[in-house]
Amino acid sequence: MVHAGSCGDRLHDILVSYLPILTWMPKYKKSDLLYDAVSGVTVALTLMPQSIAYASLAGLDPLFGLYAACFGSLMYIIFGSVRQITIGPASVVALLTFNYVNPELPTTAVILCFVSGIVELICGLFRLGFVVEFVSMPVTGGFTSAAAIIMASSQLKGLFGLTYDAKNCVEMWVKFVEHVEHFRLADTAMGLICIFVLVGLKSLKSIKVNAKGIKAKSYSAILFLLTTGSNVLVVVVSSIIAYFSIRQGQSPLVLTGTIASGIPQFRFPFLDYEDEDEKFTFFEGLSRLWPGAIVVPLVSILSTVSVAKAFSGGKVVDASQEMIALGFCNIFSSFMGSMPVAGSMTRSALNHTTGVRTTFSSIFTTILGMLSLLFLTPLLYYIPKSSLSAVLICAMTSMFRYDMAISLWKTNRRDLIPFTTAFVSCLIFDVELGLLFGICVDLLCVLYRSARPSISIEKETNSGCVKWVVRPSSGLLFPAVDFMRQRIIAEMSSSERSNKPKLIIVDCVHFDKTDFTAAQGIKSLINELKAESCQLELMNAKECVAVILEATLNVKILSMVPLQDSIKKFNFIQPDLTGIESMTLHEMKMNNICERKA
């Protein structure tokens, strides 16, 4: 019975690890439902205009964004582990979709969504969450900052009512300068006014309410609605203005246009497709998405896990489980004709602000989105594209990590190297190449730091005999041993003959690891010092390090001896002969060596 019970507990733990819904669903309360409903509806009001804008950013029909908004987060209810996260169309993923999806073949975005989900699911099932740890915060900050500039640059044509095609940031600005003289006055005025209004509404967050009681609650509620619903407010007002500005069937503004209404049909994404009278199979469409089929899911994983860590409340985030959840979200939403989805920082922050209790809040976002598809799509026709561009440009300001650059400048300027590399490379080249360059440079910086540890050398003179104590700050692998060797030889070369040591003690207390090549390097250093009539001794090595060094150097190393004791063992003062019987053989040997050197 005990065996059966333990097996049952083990099965329960496995199910809970893969199905986080089992942790909160049995304890779900009516009060939780109220908070989740408020959060879900609030997020939906922000998500609807954003989804249309992100679809435009990806060069797709608004329906792709609306489908992603409706169905992207459903699977996260079951598999998601961080209640604040909302899955849906995201800015960086939309930008990558624009880079890889041919506008003439828009349904390849559905294939990209499905394949992204498969890649994410495989990564999660194979527990590859640790891979995310190889991308540091400076690289992520540089990447997102560059992506913010690229996305804002891509919206300049919509803001000024221009038409041109461009891929990278440099080309966008060149084309903008070439076409800016053809700007549309109505669109430009509408876009700039929307930006000013959005900035003004966002600044209301800093206002402190001095009233008390009911007035305070009323004022706080009004400020909250104005700040969180600023995108909806701007889009609705601009649409009303656009509707009444139509004369003889013509509008002075560039409008979103007709959007098909209704719930999409469930369709397996690996069937045949037809776009613009061109038929192609699933694998033919997939061949046109390379290498986006790998880059998009990896960037989606990176952004989603970063959002999860931001709202984890100090708890450990299971990155592999987040990969599984994101994979199921993309796979299911691809069945509904969606573009790729990922976690959103701004909407997750809004979810957190409204006091979300569980991931069940996403069901209310989905319901409101489906109602919009059924009844509100005729009204979406009148949304000016300039107002959507204004919404996107204002949303990008929060992605630009100038605060991180300032912090790195004040604390660790070396980390500015991968930050700047990722930032500049993304602006000059494609964003995926910029991210790759940033990761490579960051890893090189990590290797450089491990190969160049700080090394202190303390010099002591007793009875005319000089000894040095060398203290590396970290474990010695083979590149670091060469650096220590060069440092010691250079220090000896610059010392006068009378100040050259007869004994060098290497304090290994910080050695947590070493390797065979490093041990051979220490052996070479011992031989070089012998030619200079100097002896090298290793002290305070941990057992795992001592085993490797002793086997290679054929010497006995004292393990984990306090440093002061080890220095006393190498005192060059004649020891008290009355206590010689209590000394170890190694201590006697060291004292004899010191006496001879003296």
C-alpha positions as CSV (number, residue, x, y, z in Angstrom):
1,M,0.0,0.0,0.0
2,V,2.9,2.3,0.8
3,H,4.4,1.6,-2.5
4,A,1.2,2.3,-4.3
5,G,0.7,5.5,-2.4
6,S,4.2,6.7,-3.3
7,C,3.6,5.9,-6.9
8,G,0.4,7.9,-6.8
9,D,2.1,10.8,-5.2
10,R,4.8,10.7,-7.8
11,L,2.3,10.6,-10.6
12,H,0.5,13.6,-9.0
13,D,3.7,15.6,-8.8
14,I,4.5,14.8,-12.5
15,L,1.0,15.9,-13.6
16,V,1.2,19.1,-11.5
17,S,4.6,19.9,-13.0
18,Y,3.2,19.7,-16.5
19,L,-0.3,21.0,-15.7
20,P,-0.1,24.0,-13.4
21,I,-3.9,24.4,-13.6
22,L,-4.1,21.6,-11.0
23,T,-2.4,23.8,-8.4
24,W,-5.0,26.6,-8.4
25,M,-8.2,25.1,-9.9
26,P,-9.1,23.0,-6.7
27,K,-8.8,26.1,-4.6
28,Y,-10.6,28.5,-6.9
29,K,-13.1,30.9,-5.3
30,K,-15.8,33.3,-6.4
31,S,-13.7,36.3,-5.4
32,D,-11.0,35.0,-7.7
33,L,-13.5,34.9,-10.5
34,L,-14.3,38.6,-10.0
35,Y,-10.7,39.7,-10.1
36,D,-9.9,37.5,-13.1
37,A,-12.9,38.9,-15.0
38,V,-11.9,42.5,-14.3
39,S,-8.3,41.8,-15.4
40,G,-9.4,39.8,-18.5
41,V,-11.7,42.6,-19.7
42,T,-9.2,45.3,-19.0
43,V,-6.5,43.5,-21.0
44,A,-8.9,42.8,-23.8
45,L,-9.7,46.6,-24.2
46,T,-5.9,47.2,-24.6
47,L,-5.3,44.1,-26.7
48,M,-7.9,44.7,-29.5
49,P,-6.3,47.9,-30.9
50,Q,-2.8,46.5,-30.3
51,S,-3.6,43.3,-32.2
52,I,-4.7,45.3,-35.3
53,A,-1.5,47.4,-35.0
54,Y,0.8,44.4,-34.6
55,A,-0.8,42.7,-37.6
56,S,-0.1,45.9,-39.6
57,L,3.5,45.9,-38.3
58,A,3.8,42.3,-39.5
59,G,2.5,43.3,-42.9
60,L,-0.6,41.2,-42.5
61,D,-4.4,41.5,-42.6
62,P,-5.8,42.7,-39.2
63,L,-7.6,39.4,-38.8
64,F,-4.4,37.6,-38.2
65,G,-3.8,39.9,-35.2
66,L,-7.4,39.6,-34.0
67,Y,-7.3,35.8,-34.1
68,A,-4.0,35.8,-32.2
69,A,-5.6,38.1,-29.6
70,C,-8.7,35.8,-29.2
71,F,-7.1,32.4,-29.1
72,G,-3.4,32.9,-28.3
73,S,-3.8,32.7,-24.6
74,L,-6.3,29.9,-24.2
75,M,-3.8,27.1,-23.7
76,Y,-1.9,29.2,-21.2
77,I,-4.8,28.7,-18.8
78,I,-3.9,25.0,-18.6
79,F,-0.1,25.0,-19.0
80,G,1.0,28.4,-17.8
81,S,2.7,28.8,-14.5
82,V,2.8,32.7,-14.0
83,R,-0.7,34.1,-13.5
84,Q,0.2,37.7,-14.7
85,I,1.4,36.6,-18.2
86,T,-0.9,37.3,-21.2
87,I,-0.1,35.6,-24.4
88,G,-1.0,37.2,-27.7
89,P,0.5,39.2,-30.6
90,A,3.8,40.8,-29.5
91,S,5.8,43.6,-31.0
92,V,9.2,41.8,-31.4
93,V,7.5,38.7,-32.8
94,A,5.4,40.8,-35.2
95,L,8.6,42.4,-36.4
96,L,10.2,39.1,-37.1
97,T,7.1,37.9,-38.8
98,F,7.3,40.9,-41.1
99,N,10.9,39.9,-42.0
100,Y,10.1,36.3,-42.9
101,V,6.5,36.2,-44.2
102,N,6.0,37.3,-47.8
103,P,3.1,39.8,-48.0
104,E,1.9,38.1,-51.1
105,L,1.6,34.8,-49.2
106,P,0.1,35.9,-45.9
107,T,-1.1,32.5,-44.8
108,T,2.5,31.4,-44.4
109,A,2.2,33.3,-41.1
110,V,-0.1,30.5,-39.9
111,I,2.6,27.9,-40.9
112,L,5.1,30.0,-39.0
113,C,2.9,30.0,-35.9
114,F,2.4,26.3,-36.0
115,V,6.1,25.5,-36.5
116,S,7.1,27.9,-33.8
117,G,4.7,26.1,-31.4
118,I,6.3,22.7,-32.4
119,V,9.8,24.0,-31.8
120,E,8.8,25.6,-28.5
121,L,7.1,22.4,-27.3
122,I,10.1,20.2,-28.2
123,C,12.4,22.5,-26.3
124,G,10.2,22.4,-23.3
125,L,9.7,18.6,-23.3
126,F,13.5,18.1,-23.6
127,R,13.9,20.5,-20.6
128,L,16.1,23.0,-22.5
129,G,15.0,25.9,-20.4
130,F,18.6,26.4,-19.2
131,V,19.5,27.6,-22.7
132,V,17.7,30.9,-22.0
133,E,20.4,31.6,-19.3
134,F,23.0,32.0,-22.0
135,V,21.3,35.2,-23.1
136,S,22.2,37.8,-20.5
137,M,20.2,40.9,-19.6
138,P,22.6,43.3,-21.5
139,V,22.1,41.4,-24.7
140,T,18.3,41.3,-24.2
141,G,18.3,45.0,-23.4
142,G,20.3,45.9,-26.5
143,F,18.1,43.7,-28.6
144,T,14.8,45.1,-27.3
145,S,16.0,48.7,-27.5
146,A,17.0,48.2,-31.2
147,A,13.8,46.4,-31.9
148,A,11.9,49.4,-30.4
149,I,13.6,51.8,-32.7
150,I,13.1,49.6,-35.7
151,M,9.4,49.2,-35.0
152,A,8.9,52.9,-34.4
153,S,10.7,53.6,-37.7
154,S,8.5,51.2,-39.5
155,Q,5.4,53.2,-38.4
156,L,6.6,56.5,-39.8
157,K,5.0,55.8,-43.1
158,G,1.7,55.1,-41.5
159,L,2.0,58.2,-39.3
160,F,2.6,60.5,-42.3
161,G,0.3,58.6,-44.7
162,L,3.2,57.4,-47.0
163,T,3.5,54.2,-49.0
164,Y,6.9,52.4,-49.5
165,D,8.5,49.1,-48.7
166,A,11.6,48.7,-46.5
167,K,13.1,45.8,-44.4
168,N,15.9,47.1,-42.1
169,C,16.1,50.3,-40.1
170,V,18.6,52.0,-42.3
171,E,16.4,51.4,-45.4
172,M,13.3,52.6,-43.6
173,W,14.9,56.0,-42.8
174,V,16.3,56.3,-46.4
175,K,12.9,55.6,-47.9
176,F,11.2,57.9,-45.4
177,V,13.5,60.8,-46.3
178,E,12.9,60.1,-50.0
179,H,9.1,60.1,-49.7
180,V,8.5,62.6,-46.8
181,E,7.6,65.4,-49.3
182,H,4.5,63.5,-50.3
183,F,3.1,63.3,-46.7
184,R,-0.7,63.5,-46.2
185,L,-1.6,66.5,-44.0
186,A,-4.7,64.9,-42.5
187,D,-2.9,61.7,-41.5
188,T,0.1,63.5,-40.1
189,A,-2.1,65.8,-38.0
190,M,-4.2,62.9,-36.7
191,G,-1.1,60.8,-35.9
192,L,0.8,63.6,-34.1
193,I,-2.4,64.6,-32.1
194,C,-2.8,60.9,-31.1
195,I,0.8,60.8,-29.9
196,F,0.4,63.9,-27.8
197,V,-2.9,62.6,-26.3
198,L,-1.4,59.2,-25.5
199,V,1.6,60.8,-23.8
200,G,-0.6,63.1,-21.8
201,L,-2.9,60.3,-20.7
202,K,0.1,58.1,-19.7
203,S,1.5,61.0,-17.6
204,L,-1.7,60.9,-15.5
205,K,-0.2,58.0,-13.6
206,S,2.1,60.4,-11.7
207,I,-0.9,62.5,-10.4
208,K,-1.5,61.9,-6.7
209,V,-5.1,62.2,-5.4
210,N,-5.3,64.4,-2.3
211,A,-9.0,63.8,-1.7
212,K,-10.3,61.3,0.8
213,G,-13.1,58.8,1.0
214,I,-15.4,58.2,-1.9
215,K,-14.0,61.1,-3.9
216,A,-10.5,59.6,-3.7
217,K,-11.8,56.3,-5.0
218,S,-13.8,58.0,-7.7
219,Y,-10.8,60.1,-8.9
220,S,-8.5,57.0,-8.7
221,A,-10.9,55.0,-10.8
222,I,-11.2,57.7,-13.4
223,L,-7.4,58.1,-13.6
224,F,-7.0,54.3,-13.9
225,L,-9.5,54.1,-16.7
226,L,-7.9,57.0,-18.6
227,T,-4.4,55.6,-18.3
228,T,-5.1,51.9,-18.9
229,G,-7.7,52.5,-21.6
230,S,-5.8,55.3,-23.4
231,N,-5.2,53.1,-26.5
232,V,-8.9,52.3,-26.8
233,L,-9.9,55.9,-26.2
234,V,-7.6,57.3,-28.8
235,V,-8.6,54.7,-31.4
236,V,-12.4,55.1,-30.7
237,V,-12.2,58.9,-30.9
238,S,-10.1,58.9,-34.0
239,S,-12.5,56.4,-35.7
240,I,-15.4,58.7,-34.9
241,I,-13.6,61.7,-36.4
242,A,-12.7,59.6,-39.5
243,Y,-16.4,58.5,-39.9
244,F,-17.7,62.0,-39.9
245,S,-14.9,63.3,-42.1
246,I,-16.0,61.1,-45.1
247,R,-17.4,63.1,-48.0
248,Q,-18.9,61.5,-51.1
249,G,-17.5,58.1,-50.1
250,Q,-13.9,59.5,-49.7
251,S,-12.0,60.0,-46.5
252,P,-9.0,62.4,-46.1
253,L,-7.5,59.7,-43.8
254,V,-6.0,56.3,-44.7
255,L,-8.4,53.8,-43.0
256,T,-7.9,50.3,-41.9
257,G,-10.5,49.0,-44.4
258,T,-12.9,46.1,-44.4
259,I,-12.3,43.3,-41.9
260,A,-14.2,40.0,-42.3
261,S,-16.5,39.3,-39.3
262,G,-17.2,35.9,-37.7
263,I,-15.3,33.2,-35.8
264,P,-12.6,31.5,-37.9
265,Q,-13.1,27.8,-38.7
266,F,-10.9,25.2,-37.0
267,R,-8.3,24.2,-39.7
268,F,-5.2,21.9,-39.5
269,P,-2.3,24.1,-40.6
270,F,-0.5,21.3,-42.4
271,L,-3.1,21.1,-45.2
272,D,-2.7,22.8,-48.6
273,Y,-2.9,26.6,-48.9
274,E,-4.0,29.1,-51.5
275,D,-3.0,32.8,-51.6
276,E,-3.4,35.2,-54.4
277,D,-4.3,32.4,-56.9
278,E,-1.1,30.6,-55.9
279,K,-1.4,27.1,-54.3
280,F,1.3,25.6,-52.2
281,T,1.6,22.8,-49.7
282,F,2.6,23.0,-46.0
283,F,6.2,22.0,-46.7
284,E,6.5,24.4,-49.6
285,G,5.4,27.3,-47.4
286,L,7.7,26.1,-44.6
287,S,10.7,26.2,-47.0
288,R,10.0,29.9,-47.6
289,L,10.2,30.7,-43.9
290,W,13.7,29.5,-43.2
291,P,15.5,30.5,-40.9
292,G,12.5,32.2,-39.4
293,A,11.1,28.8,-38.3
294,I,13.9,28.7,-35.8
295,V,14.5,32.4,-35.0
296,V,10.9,33.3,-34.2
297,P,10.3,30.5,-31.6
298,L,13.7,31.2,-29.9
299,V,13.0,34.9,-29.7
300,S,9.4,34.2,-28.5
301,I,10.8,31.9,-25.8
302,L,13.3,34.6,-24.7
303,S,10.8,37.3,-24.4
304,T,8.1,35.2,-22.7
305,V,10.6,33.8,-20.1
306,S,11.9,37.3,-19.5
307,V,8.3,38.5,-18.8
308,A,7.7,35.4,-16.5
309,K,10.8,36.2,-14.5
310,A,9.7,39.8,-14.1
311,F,6.4,38.8,-12.5
312,S,7.5,35.7,-10.6
313,G,7.7,37.5,-7.3
314,G,11.2,36.2,-6.6
315,K,10.2,32.6,-7.2
316,V,12.1,30.3,-9.5
317,V,10.6,30.2,-13.0
318,D,10.4,26.9,-14.7
319,A,11.6,28.0,-18.2
320,S,11.0,24.6,-19.7
321,Q,7.3,24.7,-18.5
322,E,6.9,28.1,-20.0
323,M,8.2,26.7,-23.3
324,I,5.6,24.0,-23.2
325,A,2.9,26.5,-22.5
326,L,4.0,28.8,-25.2
327,G,4.3,25.9,-27.7
328,F,0.7,24.8,-27.0
329,C,-0.5,28.4,-27.3
330,N,1.0,28.8,-30.8
331,I,-0.1,25.3,-32.0
332,F,-3.7,25.9,-30.9
333,S,-3.9,29.5,-32.3
334,S,-2.4,28.3,-35.6
335,F,-5.5,26.0,-35.9
336,M,-7.6,29.2,-35.8
337,G,-5.5,31.1,-38.4
338,S,-3.4,33.2,-36.1
339,M,0.0,34.8,-36.5
340,P,2.8,33.8,-34.0
341,V,2.2,34.8,-30.3
342,A,4.3,35.4,-27.3
343,G,4.2,37.0,-23.8
344,S,3.7,40.7,-23.6
345,M,5.3,42.9,-21.0
346,T,2.9,45.8,-21.1
347,R,-0.3,43.7,-21.0
348,S,1.2,41.5,-18.3
349,A,2.0,44.6,-16.3
350,L,-1.6,45.7,-16.8
351,N,-2.8,42.2,-15.7
352,H,-0.7,42.6,-12.5
353,T,-2.0,46.1,-11.8
354,T,-5.6,45.0,-12.0
355,G,-5.0,42.2,-9.4
356,V,-5.3,39.1,-11.5
357,R,-5.6,35.9,-9.4
358,T,-5.1,33.1,-11.9
359,T,-4.4,32.4,-15.6
360,F,-8.2,31.9,-16.0
361,S,-8.5,35.7,-16.7
362,S,-7.5,34.8,-20.3
363,I,-10.9,33.2,-20.9
364,F,-12.6,36.7,-20.5
365,T,-10.1,38.2,-22.9
366,T,-11.0,35.5,-25.4
367,I,-14.8,36.0,-24.9
368,L,-14.5,39.7,-25.4
369,G,-12.4,39.2,-28.5
370,M,-14.8,36.7,-30.0
371,L,-17.7,39.2,-29.4
372,S,-15.6,41.9,-31.2
373,L,-15.2,39.5,-34.2
374,L,-18.9,38.8,-34.3
375,F,-20.3,42.3,-33.9
376,L,-17.7,45.1,-34.0
377,T,-15.7,44.4,-37.2
378,P,-17.8,46.8,-39.3
379,L,-16.8,49.6,-37.0
380,L,-13.1,48.7,-37.3
381,Y,-13.2,49.8,-40.9
382,Y,-13.0,53.4,-39.8
383,I,-9.9,53.2,-37.7
384,P,-7.2,55.5,-39.2
385,K,-3.9,53.8,-39.8
386,S,-2.1,56.9,-38.4
387,S,-3.8,56.4,-35.0
388,L,-2.6,52.8,-35.0
389,S,0.9,54.0,-35.8
390,A,0.7,56.4,-32.9
391,V,-0.3,53.6,-30.6
392,L,2.6,51.5,-31.7
393,I,5.1,54.3,-31.5
394,C,4.0,55.2,-27.9
395,A,4.1,51.5,-26.9
396,M,7.7,51.3,-28.2
397,T,9.0,53.9,-25.7
398,S,8.7,51.5,-22.8
399,M,10.8,49.0,-24.7
400,F,13.8,51.3,-25.2
401,R,16.1,50.4,-22.2
402,Y,18.1,53.6,-21.8
403,D,17.8,53.0,-18.0
404,M,19.8,49.8,-18.4
405,A,22.5,51.6,-20.4
406,I,22.8,54.2,-17.7
407,S,22.9,51.6,-14.9
408,L,25.6,49.6,-16.8
409,W,27.7,52.7,-17.3
410,K,27.6,53.4,-13.5
411,T,28.1,49.8,-12.3
412,N,29.9,47.6,-14.9
413,R,31.0,49.2,-18.1
414,R,32.3,45.9,-19.5
415,D,28.7,44.8,-19.9
416,L,28.1,47.7,-22.2
417,I,30.0,45.8,-24.8
418,P,27.4,43.1,-25.5
419,F,24.6,45.7,-25.0
420,T,26.1,48.0,-27.6
421,T,27.0,45.1,-30.0
422,A,23.4,43.7,-30.0
423,F,21.9,47.3,-30.3
424,V,24.1,48.4,-33.2
425,S,24.0,45.1,-35.0
426,C,20.2,44.9,-34.9
427,L,20.0,48.4,-36.4
428,I,22.5,47.8,-39.2
429,F,21.7,44.2,-40.0
430,D,18.6,42.1,-39.3
431,V,17.4,41.7,-35.7
432,E,18.2,38.0,-35.6
433,L,21.8,38.6,-36.7
434,G,22.1,41.4,-34.2
435,L,20.9,39.1,-31.4
436,L,23.3,36.4,-32.5
437,F,26.2,38.8,-32.6
438,G,25.3,40.1,-29.1
439,I,25.2,36.6,-27.7
440,C,28.5,35.6,-29.3
441,V,30.2,38.8,-28.0
442,D,28.7,38.3,-24.5
443,L,30.0,34.7,-24.4
444,L,33.5,35.9,-25.5
445,C,33.4,38.5,-22.6
446,V,32.5,35.7,-20.2
447,L,35.4,33.5,-21.5
448,Y,37.8,36.5,-21.3
449,R,36.8,37.1,-17.7
450,S,37.4,33.5,-16.8
451,A,40.8,33.6,-18.7
452,R,41.9,36.8,-17.0
453,P,41.1,36.6,-13.3
454,S,42.3,39.2,-10.9
455,I,45.6,38.1,-9.3
456,S,47.0,39.6,-6.2
457,I,50.7,39.1,-5.1
458,E,51.7,39.7,-1.5
459,K,55.4,39.9,-0.9
460,E,57.0,39.1,2.4
461,T,60.7,39.1,3.6
462,N,61.9,37.2,6.6
463,S,65.6,36.9,7.5
464,G,66.6,38.0,4.1
465,C,64.5,35.4,2.3
466,V,61.7,36.6,0.0
467,K,58.4,34.8,-0.4
468,W,55.4,35.6,-2.4
469,V,51.7,34.6,-1.8
470,V,49.8,34.5,-5.1
471,R,46.0,34.6,-4.8
472,P,43.9,34.2,-8.0
473,S,40.3,35.3,-7.6
474,S,38.6,32.3,-9.3
475,G,39.2,28.8,-10.5
476,L,42.1,28.2,-12.8
477,L,41.3,26.7,-16.2
478,F,43.9,26.4,-18.9
479,P,43.7,30.0,-20.3
480,A,43.8,31.5,-16.7
481,V,47.0,29.4,-15.8
482,D,48.9,31.0,-18.7
483,F,47.8,34.4,-17.6
484,M,49.0,33.7,-14.0
485,R,52.2,32.3,-15.3
486,Q,52.8,35.4,-17.4
487,R,52.0,37.6,-14.4
488,I,54.4,35.8,-12.1
489,I,57.3,35.7,-14.7
490,A,56.7,39.4,-15.5
491,E,56.8,40.3,-11.8
492,M,60.0,38.4,-11.3
493,S,61.6,39.9,-14.3
494,S,60.8,43.4,-13.1
495,S,62.1,42.7,-9.6
496,E,65.7,43.3,-8.5
497,R,67.8,40.2,-7.8
498,S,67.7,40.7,-4.0
499,N,63.9,41.0,-4.1
500,K,63.3,37.9,-6.2
501,P,61.5,35.2,-4.2
502,K,62.9,31.8,-3.2
503,L,59.4,30.5,-2.5
504,I,56.1,31.2,-4.2
505,I,52.9,30.0,-2.5
506,V,49.7,29.8,-4.7
507,D,46.6,30.1,-2.5
508,C,44.1,27.8,-4.1
509,V,41.2,28.7,-1.8
510,H,39.2,30.2,-4.7
511,F,39.8,27.2,-7.0
512,D,36.5,25.5,-7.4
513,K,37.5,23.7,-10.6
514,T,40.5,23.0,-12.8
515,D,41.4,20.8,-15.7
516,F,44.3,18.7,-17.1
517,T,45.6,21.4,-19.3
518,A,45.7,23.8,-16.4
519,A,47.6,21.3,-14.3
520,Q,50.2,20.9,-17.1
521,G,50.5,24.7,-17.2
522,I,51.3,24.7,-13.5
523,K,53.8,22.0,-14.0
524,S,55.5,24.1,-16.7
525,L,55.5,27.0,-14.3
526,I,57.2,24.9,-11.6
527,N,60.0,24.0,-14.0
528,E,60.5,27.6,-15.1
529,L,60.7,28.7,-11.5
530,K,63.2,26.0,-10.7
531,A,65.5,27.5,-13.3
532,E,65.3,30.7,-11.3
533,S,66.1,28.9,-8.1
534,C,62.5,29.3,-6.9
535,Q,60.1,26.8,-5.6
536,L,56.3,26.8,-6.1
537,E,53.9,25.4,-3.6
538,L,50.1,25.0,-3.7
539,M,48.0,25.4,-0.6
540,N,44.4,25.3,0.4
541,A,43.2,23.3,-2.6
542,K,39.8,21.7,-2.4
543,E,39.7,18.0,-2.6
544,C,38.3,17.9,-6.2
545,V,41.0,20.2,-7.3
546,A,43.7,18.6,-5.3
547,V,43.1,15.2,-6.9
548,I,43.8,16.5,-10.4
549,L,46.8,18.6,-9.4
550,E,48.4,15.8,-7.3
551,A,48.0,13.3,-10.0
552,T,49.6,15.6,-12.6
553,L,52.3,17.3,-10.5
554,N,53.2,14.3,-8.3
555,V,53.2,16.4,-5.2
556,K,51.1,16.3,-2.0
557,I,48.8,19.3,-1.6
558,L,47.3,20.2,1.8
559,S,43.5,20.6,1.3
560,M,41.4,23.3,2.9
561,V,44.0,24.6,5.4
562,P,43.3,28.2,6.7
563,L,45.4,30.7,5.0
564,Q,47.0,32.0,8.1
565,D,48.0,28.5,9.1
566,S,49.5,27.9,5.7
567,I,51.6,31.0,5.9
568,K,52.8,30.0,9.4
569,K,53.9,26.7,7.9
570,F,56.2,28.6,5.5
571,N,57.7,30.9,8.2
572,F,61.4,31.3,7.6
573,I,62.1,31.4,11.4
574,Q,63.8,28.5,13.0
575,P,61.1,26.3,14.6
576,D,61.0,25.3,18.2
577,L,62.7,21.9,18.4
578,T,60.6,20.9,21.4
579,G,57.5,20.8,19.3
580,I,59.0,19.0,16.3
581,E,57.5,15.6,17.2
582,S,54.0,17.0,16.8
583,M,54.7,18.4,13.3
584,T,53.6,16.5,10.2
585,L,56.1,15.2,7.7
586,H,54.9,17.8,5.2
587,E,55.4,20.6,7.7
588,M,58.9,19.3,8.5
589,K,59.8,19.2,4.8
590,M,58.6,22.8,4.3
591,N,60.5,24.1,7.2
592,N,63.7,22.4,6.0
593,I,63.1,23.9,2.6
594,C,62.7,27.3,4.1
595,E,65.8,27.0,6.3
596,R,67.9,26.0,3.2
597,K,66.5,28.9,1.3
598,A,67.4,31.2,4.2
